[in-house]
Amino acid sequence: MPSISVIVPVYQAQEFLAACVESVTCQTFSDWELLLIDDGCTDRSPAICDSLAAADHRIRALHQPKNAGVSEARNRGLQEARGEYVAFLDADDRLEPQALEILWNLREHSGADSSACAHRNLYPGGGTSTETVLPAGIYDRTGILEGIVYPLLGDRLAQPVFNGFIWRYLFSAQILRDARITFEGAYLEDEIFLMEYFCNAQKLAVTEEPLYRYLLNPASATHKYMRDFQQVFARFMERKEALVLRYGLEAARPQWRENSNWAGLLIAIGNEYARGNPKTLTEKQQAVEALCAAPEMAKAIGTLIPTGMSRNKQLTAWLVRGGHFSLLTQLYRLKNRA
């Protein structure tokens, strides 16, 4: 039984896969297994996975015949994982050489059931920046709720927004199994996963050292027009509501619905005006007006005034609250021409 199972969902990743896997095989911590989940790839990724697995007995290549999405790929990895702890790695990203050793020792020496690190953002132009989870230290149950769960629940507007990246953590496989925590959906799935996990974790050890290299890929799902975003977000809110009820989170953030709906609305508006949306400009504006008129969104608009956001989001919120949809449409038209 390996100490750590590293799960990598793979889809059309032939360009990045070898470097990603090399960042695991070069780890200073050697007691790991690497699960490469081929999610119905049609490029050379399946053959690359098999070749890499043949070269190192700690690597397993698992193939899914059809593309089922990142959540199903990760769930397959969780089903197959043999390790005491689980780490996630995206196929276009890399681990720093000491990542697993530091995360393991941090958790082991503190007696925590989980550990976390900062990460380094890699921008297409070559720039970098570092983003932390929390200040370095040991967090008990209260600290975990205040530092991770509550921000994910209802602090989704004011900058800086806490990101729900799952690959910054070492997760207890026992907690995942006992609480039956899995992924669902292709967007915002990581936020729900993190919320549920940290509603069950008791102690977290954190380092501010950036141990993960995150490539901001313009081709990723978060940069594409999503035809079904409204349905995806509605399901996200259903799952969030269920967690609130199950773990008694309501009192901590009484306006979490309005805050989350505002955040979702701003994303939905940007999605409607995305270049990949085939609708006409008039149809896009009509869709945005319908979005804002939906009962849950109308309640958020009427009862919560967003503050602390980026300038563009603040302007969008002001136009929405004032009903200036024609102006909003023209501004997005100019933005998309730039």
Secondary structure, DSSP 8 states (H G I E B T S, - for coil): --SEEEEEEESS-TTTHHHHHHHHHT-S---EEEEEEEES--SSHHHHHHHHHHH-TTEEEEEESS---HHHHHHHHHHH--SSEEEE--TT-EE-TTHHHHHHHHHHHHT-SEEEEEEEEE-TTS-EEEE-SSSSEEE-HHHHIIIIIHHHHH--SSSS-----GGGEEEEHHHHHHHT----SSSSHHHHHHHHHHHH---EEEEEEEEEEEE--TTSGGGS--TTHHHHHHHHHHHHHHHHHHHT-GGG-TTHHHHHHHHHHHHHHHHHTSTT--S-HHHHHHHHHHHHHSHHHHHHHHH----S--HHHHHHHHHHHHT-HHHHHHHHHHHHH-
